[in-house]
């Protein structure tokens, strides 16, 4: 059973989580890896703490104490603007220090953001197609439904 901790970008700290929780219910985006009939549980939800992301140092331990076996970095870190420059460091830190696997992404990338970001140089430079690969598998129609 997946017990999930979610870390969102603190710039969107007031977000109500609607897209993330919808995507979990629909098993889309970063949650497509879980079968529709596989029980999942959100055991923690927090922000990075604000640039440069100091909360990432310790909050995964709290998630883990509450049973987390996987961490999802929210899609806002990928296609907020600017994208989080520390995304890969967060992933490496959590996986190395906390021993928890990290999935980059929660809800599908809204198509309007995908179309905008993929035209910018950083998308290629930061190898976003590879880093957020699970999000790239979504059909355009699904991305559009998350606009
Ligand atoms: S850009 Fe990165 S470090 Fe800055 S607030 Fe967002 S997730 Fe945190």
Boltz pocket constraint, residues with backbone or C-beta under 6 A from the ligand:
constraints:
  - pocket:
      binder: B
      contacts: [[A, 8], [A, 9], [A, 10], [A, 11], [A, 48], [A, 49], [A, 50], [A, 51], [A, 52], [A, 53], [A, 77], [A, 82], [A, 83], [A, 84], [A, 85], [A, 86], [A, 87]]
      max_distance: 6.0
